[in-house]
Amino acid sequence: MPVINRIADFHADMTTWRRDLHQHPELSYEEHWTSDFVAKQLESFGIEVHRGLAETGIVGKLVGRSDSGKAIGLRADMDALPILEANDIAYKSLNPGKMHACGHDGHTTMLLGAAKYLAETRNFDGTVYFIFQPAEEGGAGGDRMVKEGLFEKFPVETVWGMHNIPGMAVGEFAVKAGPMMAGTATFDITVHGRGGHAAMPHQNVDPVLMAGELVGALQTIASRNTHPVDSVVVSVTQIHGGDAYNVIPPSMVLRGTVRTYKDAVMDLAEARMRQVVEGVTLAHGGRGEVEFRRGYPATVNHEAETEIAAKVAVALVGADKVDRNPTPSMGGEDFSYMLNAKPGSYVWIGNGAADASAMLHNPGYDFNDEVLPLGASYWSKLVESELPRAEG
C-alpha cells in the first residue's frame, strides 16, 4: 500500500495507541482520559498544545520550516458510544457499556500519526492545527468548539475531516463536492384523545388509532410533498402509550427522526409534519402537539477543497481507488459546523470488508489497524500540498 515510509516505520506504535484508546472509551464531554492521552502524545512530538475548548477539546499547533502566514486545520473526533462491546479481543473496552463503535479511536490515532510525522519532518511552510474534537456523537462538540472561538483563536483558511467506512476496501477513498452527510432532526408527537374502557370505544377518542394513522400519513412528506429529485427520510422509531389490555389510553407519544441534505427540505418536512398531525388528530376529534428539534446541519463539501482532497488521495492510492461520486449518507456529522464556518472537505476512507455485525454503531465493530498508516499519510500529504515549501 502506498504510504509514507517513515509513517510505515511506526505503524506498530500507532496500533498500540489505537488499541489503548479503544480500551478506554469515553462518552461526549467525558473524554478526560482521552484528552490527556492526546495531549501527552502531542507534547512528546514537540507540538504546542492548547486545551479547554468544548471542555475536553485539544488543539495542537505546529509551524513548519517557516511561517508563510497560511494555516489549515485537520480535525478528528474522540468520543465513543453507549454500547456494550461484543468483541472478544485483547483490547476490549474496559468501560462497560461504552465502546468505540464508530472508529473515533482510529480517527484520533491517524491524526496523531500525521502529527508525529509532520513534527519530525516539517516539510511545509505555514501552520497546521490538529483539532481533536469531543462529543461528535450527539453532543455537537464541533458546534461548541466553533462557538467558543476555535477559528478566532486558531485562524485557518481551510478545515479538513475524515471518516472510516466499513464495507469500503482498505486503500480506497471517496469524496465529492456538495452533501456528504445529511442534516438531522428529531421529533416528539403527542396525540391527545379521551381514554376509557376498550370495550366501549364509541365513548372514547382513541389516540392509538390516531397514532397508527400518523405513521403512514407522515410518509407522504417524502412521497407526495418533497420534489422527487430531493431526498428526505421521515422515520417513526418509537410509539409509547397505554398500560392495560382493556383500557384505551388518553394519549400516545410518537418519536423519530428526519434526515435530508437541504435546509429548505427540512423546513418543508417540519411544516408538513405539523399540518399532518393537526389534520389527522382533528379528524378523529383529538389534538396533537409536535416538538421538532433541529440537529446537525448537512455536511456539505466545498468544491475547490474537494478537488484538492481528491488529488491528494489519487496521488496516494491511484485514481481507480478514489470514488469521486459516492452516494451521500443519511447519517449525521457535526463536522458540518466547521464546514459552515470555513471552506474545506470531508473524505471517507475504507475500513475493509465487513458483514452486518461489523458496521458502524454495532457492538461487533472494530477499526481496522491496517488503515492507520494510510490515513496518517493522507493527512501528511494534504499538509505538504496545502502548505508547500517556498522554492529556493
HELIX and SHEET records of a PDB file:
HELIX    1   1 ASN A    5  ASP A    9  1                                   5    
HELIX    2   2 HIS A   11  GLN A   23  1                                  13    
HELIX    3   3 HIS A   32  SER A   44  1                                  13    
HELIX    4   4 HIS A  104  THR A  121  1                                  18    
HELIX    5   5 GLY A  141  LYS A  147  1                                   7    
HELIX    6   6 LEU A  150  LYS A  153  1                                   4    
HELIX    7   7 PRO A  201  GLN A  203  5                                   3    
HELIX    8   8 PRO A  207  ALA A  217  1                                  11    
HELIX    9   9 THR A  220  THR A  220  1                                   1    
HELIX   10  10 ILE A  221  ASN A  225  3                                   5    
HELIX   11  11 ASP A  263  ALA A  283  1                                  21    
HELIX   12  12 GLU A  303  VAL A  317  1                                  15    
HELIX   13  13 ALA A  319  LYS A  321  5                                   3    
HELIX   14  14 PHE A  335  ALA A  341  1                                   7    
HELIX   15  15 ALA A  356  ALA A  358  5                                   3    
HELIX   16  16 ASP A  369  VAL A  371  5                                   3    
HELIX   17  17 LEU A  372  GLU A  386  1                                  15    
SHEET    1   A 8 GLU A  48  ARG A  51  0                                        
SHEET    2   A 8 ILE A  58  VAL A  63 -1                                        
SHEET    3   A 8 ASP A 125  GLN A 133 -1                                        
SHEET    4   A 8 SER A  66  ASP A  77  1                                        
SHEET    5   A 8 THR A 158  ILE A 165  1                                        
SHEET    6   A 8 GLY A 344  GLY A 350  1                                        
SHEET    7   A 8 PHE A 173  ALA A 174 -1                                        
SHEET    8   A 8 VAL A 322  ASP A 323  1                                        
SHEET    1   B 2 GLY A 178  MET A 181  0                                        
SHEET    2   B 2 THR A 299  ASN A 301 -1                                        
SHEET    1   C 4 VAL A 232  HIS A 240  0                                        
SHEET    2   C 4 SER A 251  THR A 260 -1                                        
SHEET    3   C 4 GLY A 183  HIS A 192 -1                                        
SHEET    4   C 4 ARG A 287  ARG A 294 -1                                        
SHEET    1   D 2 GLY A 196  HIS A 197  0                                        
SHEET    2   D 2 VAL A 247  ILE A 248 -1                                        
END                                                                             
